[in-house]
Amino acid sequence: MIIREMQIDDLDQVMPIEEELFSVPWSSVGFFSFLLRDDALFLVAEDQGEILGYCGVLMVLDQGDIVNVGVKSERQRQGVGRKLLNALIRKTEEKGVASLYLEVRAGNQAAISLYESLGFCRLGVRKGYYEEPKEDGITMCRS
Ligand SMILES: CC(C)(COP(=O)(O)OP(=O)(O)OC[C@H]1O[C@@H](n2cnc3c(N)ncnc32)[C@H](O)[C@@H]1OP(=O)(O)O)[C@@H](O)C(=O)NCCC(=O)NCCS
């Protein structure tokens, strides 16, 4: 498995994963517009041409906002998410990012456990931040 930057051609494989995982998925146009931005970094995990997962961050000066993380369901719990985020942390540090922020559904224990194991701490709660279903968001930060 390799971790590399997402290319526009990858969207054919990324979009079905996004639509499988999220009740309010990003559109392909949304991904496309982020891939064109200099302040964004999107990574994919690929195994012999198959995209297993992806993550993305937006960077402003020394801060980064992780905007999505997803691993296709049949390949979850095999270390893909951890590898993606470790690569994202390393690459953003190389670009001068000192603090990473993210938002996660309060009930998403799998993701929260992953983030905590990578050194993210809970900063606060955003009441009713998510839709479909309505749920609080936990803001987390890694400095
Ligand atoms: C959250 C997600 C990205 C994790 O990816 P993954 O490849 O399955 O995670 P990994 O196999 O790298 O697991 C790393 C750690 O995360 C935690 N974890 C992952 N899945 C878990 C689960 N189902 N329950 C509890 N902890 C879990 C564990 O601490 C795990 O370490 P361990 O296997 O040594 O115990 C994946 O489950 C996913 O895509 N979920 C749906 C989309 C989503 O919720 N994205 C995050 C939005 S903020």
The ligand as an ORCA input file, in Angstrom:
! r2SCAN-3c Opt
* xyz 0 1
  C     -12.618      6.438     11.083
  C     -11.915      5.661      9.981
  C     -11.330      6.646      8.967
  C     -10.777      4.828     10.602
  O     -10.042      4.227      9.551
  P      -9.472      2.730      9.702
  O      -8.589      2.464      8.548
  O     -10.600      1.797      9.909
  O      -8.629      2.866     11.052
  P      -7.331      2.038     11.465
  O      -7.490      0.603     11.062
  O      -6.133      2.747     10.989
  O      -7.454      2.110     13.052
  C      -6.644      2.933     13.817
  C      -7.222      3.043     15.216
  O      -8.480      3.712     15.176
  C      -9.336      3.147     16.168
  N     -10.466      2.483     15.520
  C     -10.639      2.289     14.194
  N     -11.822      1.680     13.964
  C     -12.393      1.489     15.176
  C     -13.628      0.935     15.589
  N     -14.511      0.425     14.721
  N     -13.894      0.950     16.916
  C     -13.039      1.455     17.812
  N     -11.819      1.988     17.474
  C     -11.527      2.011     16.171
  C      -8.497      2.170     16.934
  O      -7.855      2.881     17.979
  C      -7.503      1.741     15.877
  O      -6.328      1.206     16.396
  P      -6.224     -0.377     16.678
  O      -6.724     -1.072     15.443
  O      -4.769     -0.560     16.925
  O      -7.092     -0.642     17.854
  C     -12.891      4.680      9.273
  O     -13.525      3.895     10.255
  C     -13.947      5.357      8.432
  O     -13.726      5.656      7.252
  N     -15.132      5.606      9.018
  C     -16.250      6.187      8.267
  C     -15.979      7.633      7.870
  C     -15.630      8.471      9.075
  O     -16.240      8.357     10.122
  N     -14.652      9.368      8.878
  C     -14.217     10.276      9.916
  C     -15.037     11.514      9.878
  S     -14.471     12.709     11.080
*
